[in-house]
Amino acid sequence: MPLEGTLLHPLHFSIRSLLLGGGFAACACFASTSFAATTFKVEEATIASIHKAILAKEVTCTELVELYLKRIQAFNGPGVEEPEGILGPIKPIAHAKGINALGTLNLRPANREKWGFDARKARSMTDKTDADPNMPDALEVAAKLDADFAKTGQLSGTLHCVTISIKDQYDTFDMRTTSGADADYANDRPPRDATFVKRLRESGAIILAKANMGEYASGFRSAFGGTAVNPYDTERIPAGSSGGSATSAAANFVTVSIGEESGPSIRAPAQYANTVGISPTQELVSRIGLFNRGLNTRTGPITRTVEDAAKVLSAIAGYDPEDELTAFAVGRMPDEPYENYLGNKSLKGIRIGVVREYMDKKVFDSPLYAANIAIAEKAIEDLRRLGATIVDAPPEGLFTAYIRRYNPGLQNTTWTKLFPELFPVDAAGNPKEDQVNTLVGMRMDPNKVPENITLRDLGAAAITGENKYGFNLYLAERGDAKMKTIGNLANHARFFHDIFEGDKKATLIRNNDALVYDNTLRLQKRFAVQQIVLQAMADMQLDAVVYPTSLLPPRRINTPRDPNFNGIGNYGMWNFLGVQGFPAITVPAGFTSEIWERIPDPKIPLPKTLAPDQTIPTIVVGPVKAKLPVGIDFLGRPFSEPTLLRIAYAYETGTKHRQQPEDFGPLK
């Protein structure tokens, strides 16, 4: 371990005196490792354990960063074969030696080269010298924290020395922001930090790296960063698009990480990596400095413990005058830091509803879903054992009666268009009869509402032009001399080719075709669903609801995305409620022992290219022995994070399902 710049505390000085006295055995030992490495274990370290060790002078910030760099050095190599280079087809590797979780490292050229990291991990591709003294790297920041601590004996903030990776969709002024793409910016560094990144630094955190991510927040491959893989089975995906964030936390490359979610992109990678992921209330954390911020985008921590997630959330949550959505948070923040709500390990007095719509064995009767549903059932029993009152759903589902009563009136013309037989129109689209009175009749008698309308059937609302608006707004704010529009990104970049991950260039071009921005239907559905869920929770006096984070295990690399089915989204995820603005937390719930999975039909050759509406034929195989993580979701009212964290903490401490990935354990 390099010792240059390391601030030695008194225990180090006593060892140095011993070495100078001529002890050969001691000298040989010291040459291979520092004193801190023999007393402080970085694997599974928490914020609390790091602060305890620093105050006891068992480790310095510099040594902590170096311990993480050692693990990155050992385990962040490629996890797939790339016979035609980073943009070509990939081949999975069983028990690969690396997971490629981190793309950019916050190291100046001299430090990066000293540690043996290649130029592709550089902080900037456009600033080769990278010598600006106002842009200290992670080791320089650590040294400054050490110097201040030596003078004062006080921690600099609630996240003193906490070492963090940031999804590469967010701006950091000292490292490039790519959103996973290999585009030719004039200056690949943005001019400033994202708002929450600034708050992390002010709390004493050290930004060590940008996490690898699915290109433009989709999937798990990046044209610049390559392919991230799952540390629990390197032949499988880490989920997307915050896969690098989750796996860097799971493999102990950092203390905590930050992800982004517009659908499943925090919770899916978090559960696949056996970690905790918070997708907070939409309006709680600023989106400023986020590439392509939209109506559904949320920023949240991915950590190994609920307590660490709460501490990070305390640092980043709150009003930002530049993000208009955070105005909703004013007056709705808790009086204390989120971690102060975690003390009670009992759930006595807490009422939790079960969203049976998401685990109905009659609907999901394929063996594909059996393992995850069984683990979710066990989690519900554990919640009951921990003291919670479990409010189980009637056979039709927890929210079905409320959807039937309220949704027709709340969505009105949008909803009537789905049932032309009940609301007939003429050739010009004009109503043939009084639709208002029909809706009144349905409100008075919900039995008149068509059958089989459940939570699973309330699909995402259409939106037009959001991606173009989000891309171009971000680029305008960034002010790069070369990249000004989504069209520039399509025309001045390199793209990977992968029939399973889609054509990223073609997607950019399609998004650029939009001439209007219209989110009317999405806003209407958001209000309607919030009204329905809040009414149901009020009537049943629920503090939260619970359901399996996903019904599917991580799929193998080079297999198709699972089709949408009865409300299931990508990665077998339940996304619908989260995108309506509700906060959700996923917590490890256990591991599978055997699974069934969907793979390409071996009798049908794979196409070289795939049209947008073309699918790859698959078959279901199994059972397959596989120890893979499964998560459980807790979802609550907007701004109910204190309650959700209390529930998640009690469940976590009462079950202890977190396990470090076996292939990426302690270094020898």
C-alpha positions in Angstrom: 0.0 0.0 0.0 1.5 3.4 -0.9 2.4 5.5 2.1 3.2 8.8 0.5 1.0 11.5 1.9 -0.3 9.3 4.7 -0.8 11.2 7.9 0.7 9.0 10.6 -0.9 9.0 14.0 1.0 8.3 17.3 0.6 4.5 16.9 2.3 4.7 13.5 5.1 6.7 15.1 5.7 4.0 17.7 5.9 1.4 15.0 8.3 3.5 13.0 10.6 3.8 16.1 10.5 0.0 16.4 11.4 -0.4 12.8 14.3 2.0 13.0 15.5 -0.1 16.0 16.4 -2.9 13.5 13.6 -5.5 14.0 13.8 -7.5 10.7 10.5 -9.4 11.1 8.7 -6.2 11.9 10.2 -4.5 8.9 9.2 -7.2 6.6 5.6 -7.1 7.9 5.4 -3.3 7.6 6.7 -3.4 4.0 3.7 -5.5 2.9 0.9 -3.7 4.7 0.2 -0.7 6.9 -0.7 -0.9 10.6 -4.2 0.2 9.8 -4.7 -2.7 7.4 -4.1 -5.2 10.2 -6.5 -3.6 12.7 -9.3 -2.1 10.6 -11.4 -4.3 8.2 -12.7 -2.4 5.2 -15.0 -5.2 4.1 -18.6 -4.4 5.1 -17.4 -1.3 7.0 -20.3 1.1 7.9 -20.2 4.8 8.4 -20.4 4.2 12.2 -17.5 1.7 12.2 -15.4 4.0 10.1 -16.0 7.0 12.4 -15.2 4.8 15.4 -12.0 3.7 13.9 -10.9 7.2 12.9 -11.7 8.6 16.4 -9.7 5.7 17.9 -6.8 6.5 15.5 -7.0 3.0 14.0 -7.3 4.3 10.5 -6.9 7.6 8.6 -9.0 8.9 5.7 -6.0 8.3 3.4 -5.6 4.8 4.5 -9.3 4.1 4.1 -9.2 5.4 0.5 -6.2 3.3 -0.2 -7.9 0.2 1.2 -10.8 0.8 -1.2 -8.3 1.4 -4.1 -6.7 -2.0 -3.3 -10.1 -3.7 -3.7 -10.8 -1.8 -6.9 -7.3 -2.7 -8.1 -8.0 -6.4 -7.4 -11.7 -6.7 -8.5 -12.7 -3.9 -10.9 -11.3 -5.6 -14.0 -13.4 -6.8 -16.9 -16.1 -9.3 -16.1 -16.8 -10.3 -19.7 -14.8 -11.3 -22.8 -14.8 -8.6 -25.5 -13.3 -10.4 -28.6 -14.1 -7.5 -30.9 -13.4 -4.7 -28.4 -15.6 -2.8 -26.0 -18.3 -2.0 -28.6 -18.7 -5.5 -29.9 -20.4 -8.7 -28.8 -19.6 -9.9 -25.3 -19.2 -13.3 -23.7 -19.9 -13.9 -20.0 -17.2 -15.4 -17.8 -18.1 -17.8 -15.0 -16.4 -16.7 -11.7 -14.8 -13.7 -13.5 -12.1 -12.0 -11.5 -13.7 -8.5 -12.0 -17.1 -6.9 -12.1 -16.2 -3.5 -13.8 -18.4 -1.5 -11.4 -16.5 1.7 -11.6 -15.7 3.8 -14.7 -13.9 6.9 -13.8 -11.6 7.2 -10.7 -11.1 10.4 -8.9 -7.3 10.3 -9.2 -4.9 12.7 -10.8 -2.7 11.2 -13.6 0.3 10.6 -11.3 -1.8 8.8 -8.6 -3.7 6.8 -11.2 -0.6 5.6 -12.9 1.1 4.8 -9.5 -1.8 2.6 -8.7 -1.7 0.9 -12.1 -5.1 2.1 -13.4 -5.3 2.6 -17.2 -5.9 5.9 -18.9 -9.6 5.0 -19.5 -10.1 5.5 -15.8 -8.8 9.1 -16.0 -10.8 11.9 -14.5 -10.9 13.7 -17.9 -10.2 12.7 -21.5 -10.1 16.4 -22.6 -7.8 17.6 -19.8 -4.8 15.3 -20.1 -2.7 17.3 -17.7 -5.3 17.5 -15.0 -3.2 19.8 -12.7 -5.8 22.3 -11.5 -5.1 22.8 -7.8 -8.8 23.7 -7.3 -9.7 20.1 -8.3 -8.1 17.9 -5.6 -8.4 14.2 -6.2 -9.7 11.7 -3.7 -6.3 11.1 -2.0 -5.7 14.9 -1.7 -9.2 15.4 -0.2 -8.4 12.5 2.2 -5.1 14.1 3.2 -6.8 17.4 3.9 -9.4 15.7 6.1 -6.6 13.9 8.0 -4.7 17.2 8.5 -7.8 18.9 9.8 -8.6 16.0 12.1 -5.1 16.0 13.5 -5.5 19.7 14.4 -9.0 19.5 15.9 -9.7 15.9 16.9 -13.2 16.5 15.4 -14.9 14.9 12.5 -15.6 17.3 9.6 -19.3 16.3 9.3 -21.8 13.5 9.4 -20.1 11.8 6.4 -16.5 12.5 7.4 -14.3 10.3 5.2 -17.2 8.3 3.9 -16.0 7.1 0.4 -18.7 7.3 -2.3 -19.2 6.3 -5.9 -21.7 8.4 -8.0 -23.7 7.1 -10.9 -22.2 8.7 -14.0 -25.5 10.3 -14.8 -24.7 13.0 -12.3 -22.3 16.0 -12.5 -19.1 16.3 -10.4 -16.9 19.2 -11.3 -13.7 17.2 -11.0 -14.7 14.2 -13.1 -16.3 13.8 -16.5 -20.0 13.1 -16.8 -20.9 10.7 -19.7 -24.3 9.1 -18.8 -22.6 5.9 -20.0 -21.9 7.2 -23.5 -18.7 7.7 -25.5 -19.5 11.2 -26.9 -17.0 13.8 -28.0 -17.5 16.7 -25.7 -15.3 19.8 -26.0 -14.9 19.7 -22.2 -16.0 16.4 -20.7 -16.1 17.9 -17.2 -19.3 19.8 -16.3 -18.9 23.2 -14.8 -20.2 22.3 -11.3 -21.4 19.6 -8.9 -24.9 18.3 -8.9 -26.7 19.9 -5.9 -26.7 16.6 -3.8 -22.9 16.0 -4.7 -22.1 19.5 -3.2 -24.1 18.5 -0.1 -22.2 15.2 0.2 -18.8 17.1 0.0 -20.0 19.6 2.6 -20.8 16.7 4.9 -17.2 15.5 4.7 -17.6 12.7 2.1 -14.9 11.7 -0.4 -16.1 11.2 -4.0 -13.9 8.3 -5.1 -15.4 7.4 -8.5 -18.1 7.6 -11.1 -20.0 4.3 -11.2 -20.5 2.5 -14.5 -24.0 2.6 -15.8 -26.3 1.6 -18.6 -25.9 4.0 -21.5 -28.3 6.9 -21.2 -29.9 5.3 -18.2 -31.0 2.1 -19.9 -29.6 -1.4 -19.4 -26.2 -2.4 -18.0 -23.7 -1.7 -20.9 -21.8 1.5 -21.5 -20.0 2.4 -24.7 -17.2 4.0 -22.7 -17.2 2.1 -19.4 -18.0 -1.4 -20.8 -20.1 -4.0 -19.2 -20.8 -4.3 -15.4 -21.6 -7.8 -14.1 -23.2 -9.3 -11.0 -20.8 -10.1 -8.2 -23.0 -13.0 -7.0 -22.8 -14.6 -10.4 -20.6 -12.9 -13.0 -22.5 -14.6 -15.8 -25.6 -12.6 -14.9 -26.6 -9.0 -15.2 -26.4 -6.5 -12.3 -29.7 -4.9 -13.5 -29.8 -1.3 -14.7 -29.2 1.3 -15.0 -27.5 2.0 -11.7 -25.7 -1.4 -11.8 -22.3 0.0 -11.2 -23.5 1.9 -8.2 -25.0 -1.2 -6.5 -22.2 -3.6 -7.3 -19.5 -1.1 -6.2 -21.3 -1.0 -2.8 -21.9 -4.8 -2.7 -18.2 -5.6 -3.5 -16.9 -3.0 -1.0 -15.2 -0.7 -3.5 -16.8 2.2 -1.6 -18.6 2.8 1.7 -21.9 3.8 -0.1 -23.1 4.7 -3.5 -25.6 6.9 -5.2 -28.1 5.8 -7.9 -30.9 7.2 -10.0 -34.3 5.8 -10.7 -36.9 6.7 -13.3 -38.4 3.1 -13.3 -36.5 0.3 -11.5 -33.0 1.7 -11.7 -32.2 2.0 -8.0 -34.2 -0.9 -6.5 -33.5 -3.5 -9.3 -29.6 -3.2 -9.0 -29.9 -2.9 -5.2 -31.8 -6.1 -4.8 -29.6 -8.0 -7.4 -26.6 -6.9 -5.4 -28.0 -7.8 -2.0 -28.0 -4.2 -0.8 -30.4 -1.5 0.4 -31.7 0.9 -2.1 -33.9 4.0 -1.4 -36.0 5.5 -4.2 -37.2 8.5 -2.2 -40.3 10.7 -2.6 -40.0 12.3 -6.0 -39.7 15.8 -4.6 -37.3 15.0 -1.7 -33.8 15.2 -3.4 -32.7 17.7 -6.0 -32.4 16.6 -9.6 -30.1 19.5 -10.6 -26.9 18.2 -12.2 -28.7 15.1 -13.5 -28.4 14.2 -17.1 -31.9 14.0 -18.5 -34.0 14.8 -15.4 -37.6 14.0 -15.9 -40.9 13.8 -14.0 -40.1 10.4 -12.6 -36.4 10.7 -11.9 -35.4 10.1 -8.3 -32.0 10.3 -6.6 -31.2 7.9 -3.8 -28.5 5.9 -1.9 -27.5 2.3 -2.4 -25.8 0.9 0.7 -25.1 -2.2 2.6 -27.2 -1.2 5.6 -30.4 0.7 6.3 -28.6 3.0 8.8 -26.0 4.1 6.2 -28.8 4.7 3.7 -30.6 6.9 6.2 -27.4 8.9 7.0 -26.8 9.6 3.3 -30.4 10.6 2.8 -30.1 13.1 5.6 -27.2 14.7 3.8 -28.8 15.0 0.4 -32.5 15.6 1.0 -34.2 19.0 1.1 -35.2 22.1 -0.8 -33.1 23.3 -3.8 -34.3 26.6 -5.3 -33.1 25.5 -8.7 -35.3 22.3 -8.7 -38.9 23.4 -8.6 -40.1 20.0 -7.6 -38.3 20.2 -4.2 -40.6 23.1 -3.2 -43.1 20.3 -2.3 -40.6 19.2 0.4 -40.8 22.5 2.3 -42.6 22.0 5.6 -42.7 18.2 5.1 -39.2 17.2 6.1 -38.7 15.4 9.4 -37.5 17.4 12.5 -34.6 15.1 13.0 -32.1 13.3 10.8 -33.5 10.2 9.2 -31.1 7.9 11.1 -32.7 9.0 14.4 -35.8 7.0 13.5 -34.1 3.6 13.5 -33.7 2.8 17.2 -36.8 0.6 17.6 -36.2 -3.0 16.5 -39.8 -3.9 17.2 -42.6 -3.2 14.7 -45.3 -3.2 17.4 -48.0 -0.7 16.5 -47.0 -0.6 12.8 -49.7 -1.7 10.2 -48.4 -3.0 6.9 -50.6 -3.9 4.0 -49.7 -6.8 1.6 -50.0 -6.0 -2.1 -51.2 -9.4 -3.1 -51.8 -8.1 -6.6 -48.0 -8.4 -7.0 -47.6 -12.0 -5.7 -50.9 -13.7 -6.7 -49.9 -17.3 -7.5 -53.0 -17.8 -9.7 -51.8 -15.0 -12.0 -48.1 -15.8 -11.7 -48.4 -19.5 -12.0 -45.1 -20.1 -13.9 -42.2 -21.6 -12.0 -40.3 -18.5 -13.2 -41.8 -16.6 -10.3 -42.1 -19.2 -7.6 -38.7 -18.6 -5.8 -39.2 -14.9 -5.3 -42.8 -15.2 -4.2 -41.8 -17.8 -1.6 -39.2 -15.5 -0.2 -41.6 -12.6 -0.1 -44.1 -14.8 1.8 -41.4 -15.6 4.4 -40.6 -11.9 4.7 -44.3 -11.2 5.5 -44.2 -13.8 8.3 -40.9 -12.2 9.6 -42.7 -8.9 9.8 -45.5 -10.4 11.8 -42.9 -12.0 14.1 -41.3 -8.7 14.6 -44.6 -7.2 15.9 -46.2 -5.7 12.8 -49.9 -6.0 12.2 -50.2 -7.5 8.8 -53.3 -6.3 6.8 -53.7 -8.9 4.1 -55.5 -8.2 0.9 -58.9 -9.6 -0.1 -58.7 -12.1 -3.0 -59.1 -9.3 -5.6 -56.2 -7.3 -4.2 -55.3 -4.6 -1.7 -56.3 -1.6 -3.9 -58.8 -3.2 -6.3 -62.0 -1.9 -4.6 -60.6 1.6 -4.5 -59.5 1.5 -8.1 -63.0 0.5 -9.2 -64.7 3.2 -7.1 -62.4 6.1 -7.9 -60.3 5.6 -11.0 -63.1 6.1 -13.7 -63.9 9.6 -12.3 -60.3 10.6 -11.6 -59.1 9.6 -15.1 -62.4 10.5 -16.8 -61.9 10.9 -20.6 -58.5 9.1 -20.5 -60.2 6.1 -18.9 -63.3 6.1 -21.0 -61.3 5.7 -24.2 -60.2 2.3 -22.9 -63.8 1.0 -23.0 -65.5 2.1 -26.2 -68.2 -0.5 -25.7 -69.3 1.3 -22.5 -68.6 4.8 -23.8 -69.4 4.6 -27.6 -68.4 7.4 -30.0 -69.2 8.2 -33.6 -66.8 8.3 -36.5 -65.7 11.8 -35.5 -64.9 10.7 -32.0 -67.9 12.5 -30.4 -69.8 10.7 -27.6 -73.0 9.0 -28.6 -74.4 9.2 -25.1 -73.9 11.1 -21.8 -70.6 9.9 -20.5 -70.8 12.0 -17.4 -73.9 10.2 -16.1 -72.3 6.8 -16.9 -69.3 7.8 -14.7 -71.6 8.9 -12.0 -73.4 5.6 -12.1 -70.1 3.7 -11.8 -69.1 5.8 -8.8 -72.4 5.0 -7.1 -72.2 1.3 -8.1 -68.6 0.1 -8.7 -69.9 -3.3 -9.8 -70.7 -1.5 -13.1 -66.9 -1.0 -13.7 -65.5 -3.7 -16.0 -64.1 -6.7 -14.2 -60.4 -7.5 -13.7 -59.3 -3.9 -13.3 -56.5 -4.2 -10.7 -53.3 -2.4 -9.8 -51.6 -4.7 -12.4 -53.7 -3.2 -15.2 -52.9 0.5 -14.5 -50.1 0.8 -16.9 -47.7 3.7 -17.4 -49.2 6.8 -19.0 -47.9 8.0 -22.4 -45.6 11.0 -22.6 -44.3 12.8 -25.6 -41.0 14.6 -25.9 -39.7 14.2 -22.4 -36.3 12.7 -23.3 -35.6 15.4 -25.9 -36.6 18.1 -23.4 -34.5 16.5 -20.6 -31.4 15.9 -22.8 -31.5 19.4 -24.4 -32.2 21.1 -21.1 -29.2 19.4 -19.4 -26.9 20.2 -22.3 -28.0 23.8 -22.3 -27.3 24.1 -18.6 -23.9 22.4 -19.0 -22.9 24.8 -21.8 -20.5 22.6 -23.7 -19.1 24.2 -26.8 -19.7 21.1 -29.0 -22.5 19.1 -27.4 -25.6 21.2 -27.4 -28.5 18.9 -28.5 -29.5 15.3 -28.5 -28.7 15.4 -32.2 -25.1 16.2 -31.5 -24.9 13.2 -29.1 -26.2 10.9 -31.9 -23.8 12.2 -34.5 -20.6 12.6 -32.5 -20.2 9.4 -30.5 -19.4 5.7 -30.7 -22.1 3.1 -29.8 -21.9 -0.6 -28.9 -23.8 -3.2 -30.8 -25.8 -5.6 -28.7 -29.1 -7.2 -29.9 -30.2 -7.8 -26.3 -29.6 -4.2 -25.2 -31.1 -2.2 -28.1 -29.7 0.3 -30.5 -28.8 3.4 -28.5 -28.1 5.6 -31.5 -31.4 4.8 -33.1 -33.1 5.6 -29.8 -31.5 9.0 -29.7 -32.6 9.7 -33.2 -36.2 8.7 -32.5 -36.3 10.9 -29.4 -35.0 13.8 -31.4 -38.0 13.6 -33.7 -40.4 14.9 -31.1 -41.7 18.4 -31.8 -43.9 18.8 -28.7 -43.5 18.1 -25.0 -46.7 16.7 -23.5 -46.8 15.1 -20.0 -50.5 15.8 -19.5 -51.6 12.1 -19.2 -48.8 11.2 -16.9 -49.6 14.1 -14.5 -53.3 13.1 -14.5 -52.5 9.4 -13.8 -50.0 10.4 -11.1 -52.7 12.4 -9.3 -55.3 9.7 -9.7 -53.1 6.9 -8.4 -51.9 9.0 -5.4 -55.5 9.7 -4.5 -56.5 6.0 -4.8 -53.5 4.7 -2.8 -53.7 7.4 -0.1 -57.5 6.8 0.3 -56.9 3.0 0.7 -54.1 3.5 3.2 -56.2 5.9 5.2 -59.2 3.6 5.3 -57.1 0.6 6.4 -54.9 2.7 8.7 -51.7 1.5 6.9 -48.3 2.8 7.7 -46.8 1.1 4.6 -47.3 -1.6 2.1 -45.0 -4.5 1.3 -44.4 -6.6 -1.9 -41.5 -8.5 -3.6 -39.1 -6.0 -5.2 -39.1 -8.3 -8.3 -40.5 -11.6 -9.3 -37.5 -12.7 -11.3 -33.9 -13.5 -10.5 -31.1 -11.7 -12.5 -31.1 -13.0 -16.0 -28.0 -14.4 -17.8 -25.9 -12.1 -19.9 -26.9 -12.5 -23.6 -30.5 -13.3 -22.9 -33.5 -11.1 -23.8 -35.2 -8.7 -21.4 -38.2 -10.3 -19.8 -41.5 -9.3 -21.5 -44.0 -7.1 -19.7 -46.7 -9.3 -18.2 -49.5 -8.3 -15.9 -47.8 -5.1 -14.8 -44.2 -6.6 -14.5 -41.6 -4.3 -16.0 -37.9 -4.9 -16.9 -36.0 -7.2 -14.5 -39.4 -8.5 -13.3 -39.8 -5.3 -11.3 -42.8 -3.5 -9.8 -42.3 0.1 -11.0 -45.8 1.5 -11.2 -46.3 2.9 -7.7 -42.8 4.3 -7.4 -43.2 6.4 -10.6 -46.3 8.0 -9.2 -44.1 9.7 -6.5 -44.3 7.3 -3.7 -41.1 6.5 -1.7 -39.9 2.8 -1.7 -37.1 1.0 0.0 -35.7 -2.4 -1.0 -34.0 -4.5 1.6 -32.3 -7.9 1.2 -34.9 -10.7 1.9 -32.8 -13.8 1.3 -31.4 -15.9 -1.5 -32.8 -18.4 -4.0 -31.5 -22.0 -3.9 -32.8 -22.9 -7.4 -34.6 -21.0 -10.1 -36.2 -21.3 -13.5 -35.1 -18.9 -16.2 -35.9 -17.7 -19.8 -33.2 -18.2 -22.4 -33.0 -17.8 -26.2 -34.5 -20.8 -28.0 -31.3 -22.8 -29.1 -33.1 -24.1 -32.1 -33.5 -20.7 -33.6 -30.4 -18.7 -34.8 -30.0 -15.3 -33.2 -30.5 -12.4 -35.6 -27.5 -10.0 -36.3 -29.8 -7.0 -35.8 -33.1 -6.6 -34.2 -35.9 -4.3 -35.4 -37.7 -2.2 -32.7 -40.8 -4.4 -32.7 -38.9 -7.7 -33.1 -38.5 -10.2 -30.2 -36.1 -13.1 -29.7 -37.9 -16.4 -29.2 -37.2 -17.9 -25.8 -37.8 -21.1 -23.8 -38.1 -21.6 -20.0 -35.6 -24.0 -18.5 -35.0 -25.3 -15.0 -34.7 -25.9 -12.2 -31.2 -24.5 -12.1 -29.3 -24.4 -8.8 -28.5 -20.7 -8.1 -27.9 -18.7 -5.0 -29.1 -15.2 -6.0 -30.3 -12.3 -3.9 -34.0 -11.4 -3.6 -35.3 -8.1 -2.2 -38.5 -6.9 -0.5 -40.0 -3.5 -1.0 -41.6 -1.2 1.6 -43.6 1.6 0.1 -45.4 4.5 1.9 -47.0 7.9 1.6 -45.0 10.7 0.1 -42.5 12.0 2.6 -43.0 9.0 4.9 -39.3 8.0 4.7 -38.9 8.1 8.6 -41.6 5.4 8.9 -40.2 3.3 6.0 -36.7 3.5 7.4 -37.9 2.3 10.8 -39.7 -0.7 9.2 -36.7 -1.5 7.0 -34.3 -1.3 9.9 -36.3 -3.5 12.1 -36.7 -6.1 9.3 -33.0 -5.9 8.4 -31.8 -6.3 12.0 -34.4 -9.0 12.6 -33.4 -11.2 9.6 -29.8 -10.3 8.6 -29.9 -11.4 5.0 -27.0 -9.3 3.8 -24.0 -11.4 2.7 -20.8 -10.3 1.0 -20.3 -11.9 -2.5 -18.2 -15.0 -2.0 -15.9 -14.4 -5.0 -15.1 -10.9 -3.9 -14.4 -11.3 -0.2 -11.4 -10.0 1.8 -8.1 -9.6 0.0 -5.4 -12.1 1.0 
